[in-house]
Amino acid sequence: MASRKKADEEKLKRRRLARFRFKRLVHVVISNRYWIAEIEDREIGNNVTRNVAVIERRLTHKGTLTIIEKKILNSPPEERTEDKRRLLRLVLRNIECLQELTAEQLDDIAGCATFEYYEPGRVILREGHHPNAVYFLANGEVVVSRLRWDSIYHTYNDTPCGTRVRGQMFGETALLHDCPRTATCTTATDCELLCLYRTDFERILKCTLLERWRQLQLALARFDYFKYWTNDQVRECCLLSRIAAFESHEKLPVDVDERYAYFVLSGQCMILQCLTVSQRNGTYRLLPIGANESSAAKQMSTDANDRKKANVELRFIDVGTFSCGSVFGLGEAMPHRMVVARNRVQCLVIPRDWLFEKQQNVGNTWQRIRMKLDMTIQRDRLFELFVRDQHWHRYRKALVGEYVRRNPRQNPTLLADVPIMCRVEQGEI
């Protein structure tokens, strides 16, 4: 009787274990169906070994990570060889929030970071919970929300207050300041994350991020625009912003990447306006934006003689300077216009969408500044000044030529007769 009871218990145990393994397998398949779906089914058959070889041979991917890299991140840290870590370092360098880290820090992260996938609608962090990890978003979008008190219904509502997109980091605030989670993060789309647990975060990134946090707070304090912001707004701005440096004569990506606003911390930036003008018989005409030389010449004339007389030019005019304390990149019109650093420039770069939210845009401050910039620089007015300047140069040249013609030079001294030492110009070294 006892042996039969023991056999039944063993049989029940095996059934439970089989059921547990099946549920575990289903959970793994569901959790990874997003990136498994990127594999085409044409070469997949019933041979498991061959299927694995086909999958490993393909390096197709969605977002930042390939299948091979996800496999490495899912492996234990002790199994990651130097070659595998080198491959992960190249991937980590492409994640925007990690681009400023040193090679040693990236190597440490490559040795301990893990890969996680979340489907839409999953809560990754919950406000008020104890923090244990920081996350880097390799692909997807995360909604950040906070509990707000509703004085009418006397309840707390989960109110969205921002988003995190590919290349950004979240979850570090609570780890930096040793406090509970300050917000709830929920996936809006399929998300692929790199996870770094608390012990590794404190060892690798904490000192670097604290110093970056301090520099951003000092930068915000230099502008009167942010004087009346709350602590939550300053903290959110420090999470989203960065300090960017540009070398002399480097073009700032204002007209290319419209996601950010720029606040000048040091140095000077010049505003260059390009005017497409045509000259015919000494008369200048401003061509519309987008007209190139061939189309402009074609519009001017159709016969060969007129085309020879027509001369289309691109004239770059220095129309202004952004110095320390200036702000630009607020959505002002940038037709044929660029911003170039006169010398080494440091800018506080803040996401424009977040800056234009109601809490940070009291009194439509940023729209008013944008309108002022648009009204200050106008192509038609610049063209009038250009034409006036060209007329002045022409008049001056004619006046000097007339004076020389009436008063020919009596001194026979030539330039070659002047000693070389008298002709050397002293320049700044």
C-alpha positions in Angstrom: 0.0 0.0 0.0 2.8 2.4 0.9 4.7 1.6 -2.3 1.6 2.3 -4.4 1.1 5.6 -2.6 4.7 6.6 -3.2 4.4 5.6 -6.9 1.3 7.9 -7.2 3.1 10.7 -5.6 6.1 10.3 -8.0 3.6 10.2 -10.9 1.9 13.4 -9.7 5.2 15.1 -9.2 6.3 14.2 -12.8 3.0 15.6 -14.2 3.4 18.8 -12.2 7.0 19.2 -13.4 5.9 18.5 -17.0 3.1 21.1 -16.7 5.5 23.6 -15.2 8.0 23.1 -18.0 5.3 23.4 -20.6 4.0 26.7 -19.1 7.6 28.0 -18.9 8.2 27.1 -22.6 4.9 28.9 -23.6 5.9 31.9 -21.5 9.4 32.1 -23.2 7.8 31.8 -26.6 5.2 34.6 -25.9 7.9 36.8 -24.4 10.1 36.5 -27.4 7.6 36.3 -30.2 8.3 39.9 -31.2 11.9 39.3 -32.3 11.4 35.7 -33.3 8.9 36.9 -35.9 11.6 38.7 -37.8 12.9 35.3 -39.0 11.5 34.3 -42.3 9.8 30.8 -42.4 11.1 29.8 -45.9 14.2 28.0 -44.5 12.7 26.8 -41.2 11.9 23.1 -41.2 11.6 20.3 -38.7 15.3 19.8 -38.0 15.9 21.8 -34.8 19.7 21.8 -35.2 19.5 23.2 -38.7 16.9 25.8 -37.7 19.2 27.1 -34.9 22.1 27.3 -37.4 19.8 29.2 -39.9 18.7 31.6 -37.1 22.3 32.3 -35.9 23.5 32.9 -39.5 20.9 35.6 -40.1 21.7 39.0 -38.6 18.4 40.6 -39.4 17.1 42.7 -36.6 14.4 45.1 -35.5 15.8 48.3 -33.9 19.3 48.3 -32.4 19.9 44.7 -31.5 20.5 41.7 -33.7 19.5 38.1 -32.8 23.1 37.2 -32.0 23.5 40.1 -29.7 20.2 39.3 -27.9 21.5 35.7 -27.4 24.7 37.1 -25.9 22.8 39.4 -23.5 20.6 36.4 -22.4 23.7 34.3 -21.6 25.4 34.4 -18.1 28.1 37.0 -17.6 30.8 34.4 -17.1 30.2 32.9 -20.6 30.8 36.2 -22.4 34.2 36.1 -24.0 36.3 39.1 -25.1 35.0 38.7 -28.7 31.4 38.8 -27.5 31.9 41.8 -25.3 33.6 43.6 -28.2 30.5 43.0 -30.3 28.3 44.3 -27.5 30.5 47.4 -27.1 29.8 48.4 -30.7 26.1 48.1 -30.0 26.2 50.1 -26.8 28.2 52.9 -28.5 25.2 53.3 -30.9 22.8 53.9 -27.9 22.5 57.7 -27.6 22.6 57.9 -23.8 25.8 55.8 -23.6 27.8 57.6 -26.3 29.8 59.7 -23.8 31.0 56.8 -21.7 34.5 55.6 -21.7 35.6 52.3 -23.4 36.2 50.7 -19.9 32.6 51.6 -18.8 31.1 50.2 -22.0 33.2 47.0 -21.5 31.9 46.6 -17.9 28.3 47.1 -19.1 28.8 44.6 -21.9 29.9 42.1 -19.3 26.8 42.4 -17.0 23.9 43.9 -18.9 20.8 41.8 -19.7 18.2 41.8 -22.4 14.5 42.2 -21.6 11.4 42.4 -23.8 8.1 43.9 -22.9 4.9 43.9 -24.9 2.6 47.0 -25.1 0.8 48.0 -21.9 3.3 46.4 -19.5 4.4 48.3 -16.4 8.2 48.3 -16.1 8.5 50.6 -13.1 5.9 51.6 -10.5 5.9 54.9 -8.7 6.8 54.4 -5.0 8.4 51.0 -5.4 11.9 50.2 -4.3 14.4 50.6 -7.2 16.7 47.7 -8.2 17.7 48.4 -11.8 18.1 51.0 -14.6 17.0 50.5 -18.2 18.3 51.6 -21.6 15.7 51.7 -24.4 17.1 49.9 -27.4 13.8 50.0 -29.3 10.3 51.1 -28.7 8.6 53.8 -26.6 7.8 54.1 -22.9 5.2 56.5 -21.4 6.2 58.1 -18.1 3.3 59.0 -15.7 2.9 60.3 -12.1 0.1 60.2 -9.6 -1.8 63.5 -9.4 -4.3 64.4 -6.7 -7.8 65.1 -8.0 -9.4 67.6 -5.5 -12.9 67.0 -6.9 -13.1 63.2 -6.8 -10.5 63.0 -4.0 -8.5 60.3 -5.8 -5.1 59.9 -7.3 -5.0 59.7 -11.1 -2.1 58.3 -13.2 -1.3 61.3 -15.4 1.2 61.0 -18.3 4.1 63.5 -18.0 6.5 62.5 -20.7 7.9 59.7 -22.9 11.1 57.8 -23.4 12.1 56.8 -26.9 14.9 54.7 -28.5 18.3 55.6 -27.2 17.2 57.0 -23.9 17.6 55.8 -20.3 15.1 55.7 -17.5 14.9 54.5 -13.9 18.2 56.1 -12.8 16.7 58.9 -10.7 15.8 56.7 -7.7 19.1 54.9 -7.8 21.1 58.2 -7.9 19.3 59.8 -5.0 18.5 56.6 -3.1 14.7 57.1 -3.0 11.6 55.3 -4.1 10.6 55.3 -7.8 9.5 58.9 -8.7 7.3 57.8 -11.7 5.6 54.9 -13.4 6.9 53.7 -16.8 4.6 51.8 -19.1 5.4 50.4 -22.5 3.5 52.1 -25.4 4.8 49.7 -28.0 6.9 46.6 -28.2 10.1 47.5 -26.3 13.5 46.0 -26.2 15.5 47.0 -23.1 19.0 46.6 -21.7 18.8 46.2 -17.9 21.6 47.1 -15.5 21.0 46.0 -11.9 21.7 48.2 -8.9 25.0 46.8 -7.8 26.5 47.1 -11.3 25.0 50.6 -11.8 26.6 51.9 -8.6 29.9 50.4 -9.6 29.9 51.6 -13.2 27.7 54.6 -13.8 26.7 56.3 -10.6 29.6 58.7 -10.2 29.5 59.6 -13.9 25.8 60.3 -13.9 25.9 62.3 -10.6 28.6 64.6 -12.1 26.5 65.0 -15.3 23.4 65.8 -13.2 25.4 68.4 -11.3 26.6 70.0 -14.5 23.1 70.2 -15.9 21.7 71.8 -12.8 24.4 74.4 -13.0 23.6 75.0 -16.6 19.9 75.5 -15.9 20.7 77.9 -13.1 22.5 80.3 -15.6 19.2 81.1 -17.5 16.4 83.2 -16.1 13.9 81.2 -18.1 14.1 78.4 -15.6 14.2 80.5 -12.5 10.6 79.7 -11.4 10.6 76.0 -12.3 9.7 73.5 -9.7 12.1 70.8 -8.4 10.1 68.2 -10.5 10.5 70.3 -13.6 14.3 70.7 -13.0 14.7 67.0 -12.4 12.7 66.1 -15.5 14.8 68.5 -17.6 18.0 67.1 -16.2 16.8 63.6 -17.3 16.0 64.7 -20.8 18.7 67.2 -21.6 22.4 67.1 -22.4 25.3 69.5 -22.8 26.7 69.5 -26.4 30.0 71.0 -27.6 30.7 72.3 -31.1 34.1 73.2 -32.5 34.9 76.4 -34.4 33.2 76.6 -37.8 31.1 73.5 -37.1 27.5 73.6 -38.3 24.9 73.1 -35.7 22.1 70.6 -36.7 19.3 73.1 -36.1 17.9 72.9 -39.7 18.3 69.1 -39.8 17.1 67.8 -36.5 14.1 69.7 -35.3 13.6 67.8 -32.0 15.8 70.1 -29.8 16.1 73.6 -28.6 19.6 75.1 -28.0 20.6 77.4 -25.1 24.1 78.9 -25.5 26.3 78.4 -22.4 29.6 79.7 -23.9 31.0 80.9 -27.2 29.3 82.5 -30.1 27.3 81.2 -33.1 26.8 83.1 -36.3 23.6 83.0 -38.4 24.3 82.6 -42.1 21.6 83.4 -44.6 21.9 82.1 -48.1 20.4 84.2 -50.9 19.9 82.8 -54.4 20.2 85.9 -56.6 20.5 86.3 -60.4 22.3 89.2 -62.1 21.4 90.4 -65.5 22.7 93.6 -67.0 23.7 94.9 -63.6 20.3 94.3 -62.1 19.9 91.8 -59.2 16.8 89.7 -58.6 16.0 87.4 -55.6 15.0 83.9 -56.7 12.5 81.8 -54.7 13.7 79.2 -52.2 14.5 75.9 -53.9 15.5 77.4 -57.3 18.9 76.1 -58.5 21.1 77.6 -61.0 19.8 75.6 -64.0 16.1 76.1 -63.3 16.7 79.8 -62.4 18.6 80.4 -65.6 15.9 78.5 -67.5 13.2 80.7 -66.0 15.2 83.9 -66.8 15.5 83.2 -70.5 15.2 80.5 -73.2 17.7 81.7 -75.8 21.4 81.3 -75.6 22.2 85.0 -75.6 20.1 85.7 -72.5 21.5 82.7 -70.7 25.0 84.0 -71.1 23.9 87.3 -69.6 22.1 85.7 -66.7 24.3 84.9 -63.7 22.9 82.9 -60.8 24.8 83.1 -57.5 24.5 81.9 -54.0 25.5 84.6 -51.5 26.0 83.8 -47.8 25.4 86.8 -45.5 26.3 86.9 -41.8 23.1 88.4 -40.3 23.6 88.0 -36.6 25.2 86.3 -33.6 23.9 84.0 -30.8 26.0 84.7 -27.7 26.0 83.4 -24.2 22.4 83.3 -22.9 20.7 83.1 -26.3 18.2 80.5 -27.3 17.3 79.2 -30.8 15.9 76.0 -32.4 12.4 76.8 -31.1 10.8 76.1 -34.5 11.7 79.3 -36.2 11.7 79.3 -40.0 15.1 78.2 -41.4 14.8 78.6 -45.2 18.3 78.6 -46.7 19.7 79.5 -43.2 22.2 77.8 -40.9 23.8 78.3 -37.6 27.6 78.0 -37.4 30.0 78.2 -34.4 32.3 81.2 -34.5 34.5 79.6 -31.9 34.1 76.6 -29.5 30.5 76.6 -28.3 28.7 74.8 -25.5 24.9 74.5 -25.6 22.3 73.1 -23.3 20.2 70.9 -25.5 16.5 70.4 -24.4 13.8 68.4 -26.2 11.5 71.0 -27.9 8.3 68.9 -27.4 8.8 68.7 -23.7 9.8 72.4 -23.5 6.5 73.4 -25.3 4.3 71.5 -22.8 2.0 73.7 -20.7 4.0 73.4 -17.5 7.2 74.6 -19.1 5.6 77.2 -21.4 3.8 79.6 -19.1 2.6 82.6 -21.1 3.7 81.1 -24.4 7.3 82.2 -23.7 8.9 80.1 -26.3 6.4 81.0 -29.1 7.1 84.7 -28.4 10.8 84.2 -28.6 10.3 82.3 -31.9 8.2 85.1 -33.3 10.9 87.6 -32.4 13.6 85.6 -34.2 11.3 85.2 -37.3 10.6 88.9 -37.4 14.3 89.9 -37.0 15.6 88.0 -40.0 13.7 88.5 -43.3 14.9 87.4 -46.7 13.4 90.4 -48.5 15.0 92.9 -46.2 18.4 91.1 -46.4 18.1 91.2 -50.2 17.5 95.0 -50.1 20.6 95.4 -48.0 22.6 93.2 -50.3 21.6 95.2 -53.4 22.4 98.5 -51.6 25.8 97.1 -50.6 26.5 96.0 -54.2 25.6 99.4 -55.5 27.9 101.0 -53.0 30.8 98.8 -54.0 30.2 99.6 -57.7 30.0 103.3 -57.0 33.2 103.2 -55.0 35.1 101.3 -57.6 33.9 103.7 -60.3 34.8 106.7 -58.2 38.3 105.4 -57.5 38.8 104.6 -61.1 37.7 108.1 -62.2 40.1 109.7 -59.7 43.0 107.6 -60.9 42.2 108.4 -64.5 42.2 112.2 -63.8 45.2 112.1 -61.6 47.7 109.6 -63.0 50.4 108.4 -60.7 53.6 110.5 -60.9 55.7 108.3 -58.7 57.4 105.6 -60.8 58.0 103.4 -57.8 56.7 99.8 -58.3 55.7 97.2 -55.7 58.9 95.3 -56.5 60.9 98.3 -55.5 59.6 98.2 -51.9 61.9 96.1 -49.6 60.4 92.8 -48.6 60.6 93.6 -44.9 58.3 96.6 -45.4 55.7 94.5 -47.1 55.5 91.7 -44.4 52.2 91.9 -42.5 52.2 91.0 -38.9 49.5 88.5 -37.9 48.2 87.2 -34.6 49.9 83.9 -33.5 
